[in-house]
């Protein structure tokens, strides 16, 4: 699976695509912004009105991106793939994650984690996190419909229609953060949006990021034995004899995304082990370039 995601790959709306996955994603973002759109993947007058309403709203406000180039086109009834209105649409839909290159390591990891907490990131099984193509300071979260394989093949990944569009699961979170630790972003190898190489008897930290599998744990002492010499380095903790939950360990704190509110938490290692009394430990993270 790729590292980056292009929200649309061609102009949508007047003079552009009138149906298909590009149109569907724009409509989903408009809906997440509270605007009325019709169901389906076709462009119509209702959708055009929603886009114009969004442009007019931006015309009277200070956009997050602080880019004024589109202010001269408040009545443009289309949206190209490189239009900053598309960024604003995604940002206000709450499907973006701010990264922090060129920083990396602990500062980057805690900064991104705190951003996720501030944005009230939820838990979602069917989520994927990607780098936004061409924007290394941003990641984007999409969803896929597991019970609609044909739609998945034809349309690829879409934006969720739930009240919590920004959501991750434990593996997607750990994958994101191991790359943030390494580079500050998710736009460079070894990151990939796919996480199929995790769970059960697979260890994503080892196969993708080059961590060393240190062994099983059944107590805090087992983990401390492996991490005491490098407490300020990043380790991966995988709970269960067959990996069922993935988290990251730094300076005695476990960083994770799990079911509950808030979903993204920093937990003392002792508390984590009480809830996950056995599993695997790997690390430390290889030296950053």
Residue pairs with C-beta under 8 A, 6 or more apart in sequence:
1 128
1 192
1 193
1 194
2 130
2 192
2 193
3 130
3 131
3 186
3 187
3 188
3 189
3 191
3 192
3 193
4 130
4 131
4 132
4 133
4 134
4 187
5 130
5 131
5 132
5 133
5 140
5 142
5 157
5 193
6 81
6 133
7 25
7 29
7 81
7 86
7 90
7 132
7 140
8 17
8 22
8 25
8 26
8 79
8 81
8 86
9 22
9 81
10 16
10 17
10 22
10 80
10 81
11 17
11 78
11 79
11 80
11 81
12 22
12 23
12 26
12 43
12 78
12 79
13 26
13 43
13 47
13 48
13 51
13 77
13 78
13 79
14 48
14 77
14 78
15 78
16 78
16 79
16 80
17 23
17 43
18 42
18 43
19 41
19 42
19 43
20 41
21 41
21 154
21 155
21 156
21 158
23 41
23 42
23 43
23 47
24 40
24 41
24 155
24 158
25 158
25 159
26 47
26 51
26 79
26 86
26 89
27 37
27 38
27 41
27 47
27 50
28 93
28 158
28 159
28 160
28 161
29 86
29 89
29 90
29 93
29 95
29 159
30 37
30 47
30 50
30 51
30 54
30 89
31 37
31 161
32 93
32 94
32 95
32 159
32 161
32 165
33 54
33 89
33 92
33 93
35 50
35 53
35 54
36 46
36 50
37 46
37 47
37 50
38 44
38 46
38 47
41 155
48 77
51 77
51 78
51 79
52 74
52 75
52 77
54 85
54 88
54 89
55 70
55 73
55 74
55 75
55 76
55 85
56 74
58 70
58 71
58 74
58 85
58 88
59 71
59 74
63 84
63 88
64 88
64 91
64 92
65 84
65 87
65 88
65 91
67 84
69 84
70 76
70 83
70 84
70 85
79 85
79 86
79 89
80 86
82 134
87 96
87 135
90 96
90 140
93 159
93 165
94 119
94 165
94 166
95 140
95 141
95 142
95 159
95 160
95 165
95 166
96 132
96 138
96 139
96 140
96 141
96 166
97 112
97 115
97 116
97 119
97 129
97 138
97 139
97 140
97 141
97 166
97 176
98 112
98 115
98 137
98 138
99 108
99 112
99 136
99 137
99 138
99 139
99 180
99 184
99 185
99 186
100 107
100 108
100 111
100 112
100 137
100 180
100 184
100 185
101 108
101 136
101 137
101 183
101 184
101 185
102 184
103 111
103 184
104 180
104 181
104 182
104 183
104 184
104 288
105 181
105 288
106 181
106 232
106 234
106 250
106 251
108 180
108 181
108 184
109 177
109 180
109 181
109 234
109 248
109 250
109 255
112 176
112 177
112 180
113 177
113 255
113 264
113 266
116 166
116 168
116 173
116 257
116 264
117 262
117 264
119 166
120 164
120 166
120 262
121 166
121 167
121 168
121 257
121 262
121 263
121 264
122 164
122 166
122 167
122 168
122 261
122 263
123 167
123 168
123 169
123 257
123 258
123 259
123 260
123 263
124 143
124 160
124 162
124 164
124 167
124 168
124 169
125 169
126 143
126 144
126 145
126 146
126 160
127 141
127 142
127 143
127 160
127 167
127 168
127 169
127 172
128 141
128 142
128 143
128 144
128 157
128 172
128 193
128 194
129 139
129 140
129 141
129 168
129 172
129 175
129 176
129 186
129 193
130 139
130 140
130 141
130 142
130 186
130 193
131 138
131 139
131 140
131 185
131 186
131 187
131 191
132 138
132 139
132 140
136 185
136 187
137 185
139 176
139 185
139 186
141 165
141 166
141 167
141 168
142 157
142 158
142 159
142 160
143 157
143 158
143 159
143 160
144 152
144 157
144 158
145 151
145 152
145 158
146 152
159 165
160 167
167 263
168 176
168 257
168 263
168 264
169 257
170 245
170 246
170 247
170 256
170 257
170 258
171 195
171 198
171 199
171 204
171 246
172 195
172 257
173 246
173 256
173 257
173 264
174 204
174 205
174 236
174 246
174 247
174 248
174 256
175 191
175 195
175 198
175 204
175 208
176 186
177 248
177 255
178 205
178 208
178 209
178 234
178 236
178 248
178 285
179 185
179 186
179 188
179 190
179 191
179 209
180 186
181 234
181 285
181 288
182 188
182 209
182 285
182 286
182 288
182 289
183 191
183 288
183 289
190 208
190 209
190 210
191 208
192 208
195 204
197 204
197 207
197 208
198 204
198 243
198 246
199 242
199 243
199 244
200 242
200 243
201 242
201 243
202 243
203 211
203 213
203 236
203 238
203 243
203 280
203 282
204 236
204 246
205 211
205 236
205 238
205 246
205 282
205 283
206 212
206 213
206 282
209 285
209 286
210 286
211 235
211 236
211 282
211 283
211 284
211 285
211 286
212 282
212 283
212 284
213 280
213 282
214 226
214 280
214 281
214 282
214 283
215 222
215 226
215 280
215 281
216 222
216 241
216 278
216 279
216 280
216 281
217 223
217 226
217 237
217 273
217 278
217 279
217 280
217 281
218 277
218 278
219 273
219 277
220 269
220 270
220 273
222 281
223 235
223 237
223 249
223 269
223 273
223 281
224 269
226 235
226 281
226 283
227 233
227 235
227 249
227 281
227 283
227 284
230 283
230 284
231 251
231 252
232 250
232 251
233 250
233 283
233 284
233 285
234 248
234 249
234 250
234 283
234 284
234 285
235 248
235 249
235 250
235 281
235 282
235 283
235 284
235 285
236 246
236 247
236 248
236 249
236 281
236 282
236 283
237 246
237 247
237 248
237 249
237 254
237 272
237 276
237 279
237 280
237 281
238 245
238 246
238 247
238 279
238 280
238 281
238 282
239 245
239 246
239 247
239 276
239 278
239 279
240 276
240 278
240 279
241 278
241 279
243 279
243 280
245 256
245 258
245 276
245 279
246 256
247 254
247 255
247 256
247 258
247 272
248 254
248 255
248 256
249 255
249 269
249 281
249 283
252 268
252 269
253 266
253 267
253 268
253 269
254 266
254 267
254 268
254 269
254 272
255 264
255 265
255 266
256 264
256 265
256 267
256 272
257 263
257 264
257 265
258 265
